[in-house]
Amino acid sequence: MDTFGTVLSERALKIFMRHADDDKTIASVRSFVYDMLGPTPDRGDMLYRYEHSLRAAENAAVIAEAEGLPKDDLIIACLLHDVGYRECGDDFKRHPLFSADIAKRYLEMIGYPQEPLREMVRGIALHALTDTLPEDMTVFQMSVRDCDDIDRFDMIRTAMLLGDCVNEKTNQEIIASCNQAIEVANWIMSLPRGTRTAQDMINKNCRRRIALLRDILAQANKGFHYPC
């Protein structure tokens, strides 16, 4: 038991032992994250989660370079932001706390400096928050959340969403689903961001999504006028 109130499995503790001699490089962290998520034939969702973490880390590199944030720290925080997904079982709402706990233990184990470690762990713990952000949340901590959100609205996730909106649905159902998705995208663009770069990136993704949804709406609305 620790300050986040999480208990790690025997499987996770064994992985920690295998990575006890890791250096502080991004490559080592990436290997640790892969092992912790543990994609297997029966848990293909964990491979998606790992690939999502890599994309969040790519967003981190862009934002850090543009905004003068510590690049390696932000990349590593984003790699670790979902590392607790497998450990939290079916209670996915708790994954930020599991991820923060695992990140804290791992970074302390490999001797990561304490000052950036605290920033990284808190950013991971708070990355699932939306418009209810603590007033003392730093730009770095918000950027972990921003990198996650940018990927959640990229073309891969947009393609997944479009499938949900249209698959075997009537025109009326499609219209309702698309309108709801547009509302969500507009809401996401209205949320506070840590940096202008993050805001620009999320706006670009959301506007592209909205444009595709409006194309679908145009066809679905036209369907009401087909001749019988």
N, C-alpha and C positions, 0 to 999 in steps of 0.2 A: 504494500500500500504506500502511496506517496501523496504529495500535496495536491495532485489532480484527482485523487480518489480512484485510480485505475489499478487493476491487477493484471499483470502480464502472464501469458501462458508459458508452459514449459518450452514449447516450440520457440517462442520469441526469445526466451532467456538463452537458449542454445545458440540462436543466431547472434545474439550479443557476444557470446563467448568466441564465436568464429571470427568476429570483426573487432576483437579487442585490440589488435595491433594495427588497425587502420590508421593511415595518415589523414591529414586534414584536406585532402584534395577532393574536388568535385567527383572525380571518377570513383573514389572509394565510397563516397556518400551514395552515389547512384547505385553501386553494387549492393550496399546495405539496404536501400529502399526496395530494390528488386527482391532480395531474399526475404525481407519482412512481408511484403505483399504476397510473395510466393505463388505466382500464376501456375495453375495446374489444370489438367483437362476438366476437372469438376469446378474450377474457380476461374473461368476465363475472364470474369469481370475484373479480376485483379490485374490482368494484363492491360485492360483498358485503363484502370486506375494508374498503373505505372506510366503508361504512355501519356496520360493526361498530366501527370506530374512533370514529365520531361517537357511538355509544351508550356506549362506554367513557368518552368525554369528558363525556357527560351524567352518568354515575355519578360522575365526578371532581368535578363541580360540587356534587353532593349531599354527598359526603363532605367536601370542603373546607369547605363552609359549616357543616356540623355539627361538625367537629373542629378548626376554626381553622387549617387548612393553607392555604398560599398558593394561592389558587384558580386564577388564570391559569396559574401554573407547572404545576399538576397537570393542568389541562385540556389544555394544550399538550403535555405529556409523553404523555398518553393519546392525543391525536390522532396523535402521531408513533410510537407504540409498535409499530406494524406497517408502518411506511413502507418497510421494506426487503424486503417480501414478493416483489415482482416481481424485485428485483435478485438474490435468492439462488437463482433458478432452481428446480430440483426439490429442492434441499437445504433444505427448509422448517425443519428443526431449527436451522438457522443464522440464521433470520430475526431473532432478537433482536439478534445482533451486527451484522448489516447495518443494522438499524433504528437501533441506537445510534450506529453510525458516521455514517449519513446525518443523524441528528438533531444530532450534535455538529458536523458540518461546516456544516449549515444554520444552527444557532443561533449559531455563531461568526461566520458570514458576515454575519448581520443584526445583530450586535453585542449579543447577549443577555448579560446580566450573568453573570460566570463562576461565582459561588457557586451560584445556582440551577441553572445549566447543568450543573454537575457532578452535582448530585442527580438531575436529570431524565435525563441520559444513563445514569447507573448504574442507575436504576430501569428504564429501557427495556431495558438489557442483561440484567437479571436477571428480567424479567417472566414468563418461561416456567417459572421454578422452582416446585417444589411444596412438599414438606416438608423439603427440604434447603437451607434459607436460610442465608446467611452470618450470623454472630453480629452483625456490625456493620451489617447492613442497617437503614436508618433507617425511621421510620414513613412518610415521604414515599415512599421507594423501594418499600416494601411496598404502598403504596396504588396505585401504578401497576399492579402485579400484581393487586391486589384488584379494581380497576375492570374489568380484562380478564376475570377469573374471574366477576364478577357478570353480565356480559353473556353469557358462555359458558353460563350456567345460567338465562338468562331465558326468556320464553315462546317467542321465535322459535327459539332453539336447542333448547328442549324439544320443539317441534313437529317439528323436523328429526329429533331423536332418536327420537320416537315412530314416525315413518315407518320409520326403520331397524329398529326393534324388531318391527314387525308386518307389513311389506310382504311379501306372498306367503310367509308362514312358517306352519308347522304350529303347533298349540297348544303342543306341547312346545318348539319353537324359540322361540316368543314368550315362554313362561315363563322360559326360560333367559336370553334377552336382557333382559327386564324385571328379573329378579333381579340380573343383572350391573350394569345401569344404576342400580338402587337402591343397590348396594354403592358404586358410584363417587360418587353424590350424598352418601351418608353420610360417605365418606372426605373429600370436598371440605369438608364442614362441620367436619371435625375438624382441618383445617389451621390453622396460626397466621395471624392477620390483623393488619394494621397498626392498625386502629381497631375500636371497638365498632360504629360505624355500618356499616362494611364487613361485619363478622360478621353483623349483623342482616339486611343486604341479601342476603347469600349464603344465609343460613339460610332466609329467606323464599322465595327462588327454588327452592332445593333441596327444601324441604318441599312446595311446590306441585307440583314435578316428581314427587316420590315418590308423592303422592296420586293423580296421574293414572296412574302406572305400576301402582299397586295396583288401580285400577279395571280396567285392562286385564288384570292377573293374575286378578282375580276372574272375568272373563268367560272367559278362556282355560282356567282350571281347571274352570269349569262345563261347558266343551265336552267334557270327558272323560266326562260323564254323559249326553250326548245319546243318545236311543234310536237304535239302528241301523236 
